[in-house]
């Protein structure tokens, strides 16, 4: 389970980057009733590991990935989607004001599946992170 501090920071950065690009980020758990007709982002997180730094150590280390999926209508074209995904990536690469213990690392660019059905194509961005905090 992703730590709330990680989710909150990622949500804030992704929302700001999306707004600058004229899109928005939807929270899957919010049951959005008004899905945009144009491109939009969906954010999800995965934590691969979360455990103490060492036996008896009060520091907890969490490693995971922030996934941002750009959903574009079919017929939009790849270049605008790739440009938007790069801008979102840059928002995490130039991350300043991070919560203590949070660091963003490698980025993955998952290509769209052009065989998928439906009215949208998915361009995904994965951002690996590490978060260390003190267990209370």
WOTA-V336314 format. One record per backbone hydrogen bond with DSSP energy under -0.5 kcal/mol. CO is the residue of the C=O (numbers start at 1). NH is the residue of the N-H. If there is no record, write none. Layout:
co:CO nh:NH
co:CO nh:NH
//
This chain:
co:3 nh:6
co:3 nh:7
co:4 nh:8
co:5 nh:9
co:6 nh:10
co:7 nh:11
co:8 nh:12
co:9 nh:13
co:10 nh:14
co:11 nh:15
co:12 nh:16
co:13 nh:17
co:14 nh:18
co:15 nh:19
co:16 nh:20
co:17 nh:21
co:18 nh:21
co:18 nh:23
co:19 nh:22
co:24 nh:41
co:26 nh:28
co:26 nh:43
co:27 nh:30
co:28 nh:31
co:33 nh:35
co:40 nh:71
co:41 nh:26
co:42 nh:69
co:43 nh:28
co:44 nh:67
co:46 nh:48
co:46 nh:65
co:49 nh:63
co:51 nh:61
co:54 nh:57
co:58 nh:135
co:59 nh:53
co:60 nh:62
co:60 nh:133
co:61 nh:51
co:62 nh:131
co:63 nh:48
co:63 nh:49
co:64 nh:129
co:65 nh:46
co:65 nh:67
co:66 nh:68
co:66 nh:127
co:67 nh:44
co:68 nh:70
co:68 nh:125
co:69 nh:42
co:69 nh:71
co:70 nh:72
co:70 nh:123
co:71 nh:40
co:72 nh:121
co:73 nh:76
co:77 nh:81
co:78 nh:82
co:79 nh:83
co:80 nh:84
co:81 nh:85
co:82 nh:86
co:83 nh:87
co:84 nh:88
co:85 nh:89
co:86 nh:90
co:87 nh:91
co:88 nh:92
co:89 nh:92
co:89 nh:93
co:90 nh:94
co:92 nh:95
co:99 nh:102
co:101 nh:132
co:103 nh:130
co:106 nh:128
co:108 nh:110
co:108 nh:126
co:110 nh:124
co:112 nh:114
co:113 nh:116
co:119 nh:74
co:121 nh:72
co:122 nh:124
co:123 nh:70
co:124 nh:110
co:125 nh:68
co:126 nh:108
co:126 nh:128
co:127 nh:66
co:128 nh:105
co:129 nh:64
co:130 nh:103
co:131 nh:62
co:133 nh:60
co:133 nh:135
//
